[in-house]
Amino acid sequence: MADELELKAVIPDLAVLRERLRAAGAEERFRGRMSDRRYDRAGELAGRDEVLRVRSYHHDDGRIESVLGWKGPVRRSPGGYKQREELELTVAAAAGTDAAPHAFLGKLGYGTVHAIDRDVEVYHLGGATLRLELYPRMDPLLEVEGDPAAIERAIRATGLDRAAFTDEALTEFVRRFEARTGRPALLADS
């Protein structure tokens, strides 16, 4: 089981960030729709600060690749990164459906408790994974994952202020968006 380290920041200018990533030699790995569905059973996982989710990548050709994932409680690494144990299992790609993992979890008594839908661009750069996240209504975010050295190199390549990156949860970005705009954030299509 691997530990995931990550930081997030609001993207002030998508076009500038994309250009900087191209100039740095970032390799695009995926561009499309990404949907997350979190599951729980009577709040037992939330009570332990654990996450059970199905993440689905919707490809232009109609294929959907899903990943069943579990994440352990959030910790802060000594370097200030968000850190969690993570275990993921890829579910075979299907043409136009991702029903199987959802049905599987339903049979085990888990129900959907949270939905997130966004357009994403996933890049790889020097051992780090960078994901640009565009929500239906909220600030665009950049998530950077990897080991500490790779994360810091990737952040430098973005040209964004290092102080803009935080280990905070998505809920904190939502709170700040809503406080600043006076409008509710919209994280899912429905």
RANORUR-V961206 format. One record per pair of residues at least 6 apart in sequence whose C-alpha atoms are under 6 Angstrom apart, sorted by sequence separation. I is the first residue (numbers start at 1). J is the second residue. If there is no record, write none. Layout:
BEGIN
I:J
I:J
END
This chain:
BEGIN
58:64
76:82
77:83
123:129
134:140
178:184
57:64
76:83
123:130
133:140
57:65
75:83
122:130
133:141
56:65
74:83
122:131
132:141
56:66
74:84
121:131
132:142
55:66
121:132
131:142
55:67
72:84
120:132
131:143
39:52
54:67
72:85
120:133
130:143
38:52
39:53
54:68
71:85
119:133
130:144
38:53
53:68
71:86
119:134
129:144
37:53
53:69
70:86
118:134
129:145
37:54
52:69
70:87
118:135
128:145
36:54
52:70
69:87
128:146
36:55
51:70
69:88
35:55
51:71
68:88
35:56
50:71
68:89
34:56
50:72
67:89
128:150
34:57
50:73
67:90
127:150
128:151
49:73
67:91
33:58
66:91
65:93
64:93
64:94
63:94
63:95
62:95
63:96
62:96
138:185
137:185
137:186
136:186
136:187
135:187
41:110
40:110
39:110
40:111
116:187
117:188
39:111
116:188
39:112
115:188
38:112
39:113
6:81
38:113
5:81
6:82
38:114
5:82
37:114
5:83
37:115
4:83
36:115
4:84
36:116
3:84
35:116
3:85
35:117
2:85
3:86
34:117
2:86
34:118
33:118
82:167
1:87
33:119
81:167
32:119
32:120
31:120
31:121
30:121
30:122
29:122
28:122
29:123
28:123
27:123
26:123
27:124
26:124
26:125
11:140
10:140
11:141
10:141
9:141
9:142
8:142
8:143
7:143
7:144
6:144
20:158
6:145
5:145
5:146
9:164
9:165
8:165
7:165
8:166
7:166
7:167
END
